Amino acid sequence: MAPAVQQQQQQQSGGGSSVGTTTRWCPTPEQLMILEEMYRGGLRTPNAAQIQQITAHLSTYGRIEGKNVFYWFQTHKARERQRLRR
């Protein structure tokens, strides 16, 4: 197997010894739909316990960490505020 392909597979699977490389979280359509439903339902800034619950639920649909949930809500709220100002 070519080294570039092997490195890419290691990064995607989370294994390997790649130092200093991070892969960007790309939410699945199911994860996005659930997050947007929660946001429309009034959840704007989830606390640590809520983030943990949401992460556990969304992990059944793909790779996700608590920080992804936290930053998704933070970014979504900021973009909504920005849209309303225009």
Residue pairs with C-beta under 8 A, 6 or more apart in sequence:
7 16
7 18
10 16
10 18
11 18
11 21
11 23
12 23
14 63
25 63
25 64
25 65
25 68
27 35
27 62
27 64
27 68
27 72
28 61
28 62
30 61
30 62
31 58
31 61
31 62
31 64
34 57
34 58
34 61
35 54
35 58
35 69
35 72
35 73
35 76
38 54
39 73
39 76
43 50
43 73
44 73
44 77
45 73
45 74
45 77
46 54
46 69
46 70
46 73
51 66
51 69
51 70
52 66
54 69
55 64
55 65
55 66
55 68
55 69
58 64
58 69
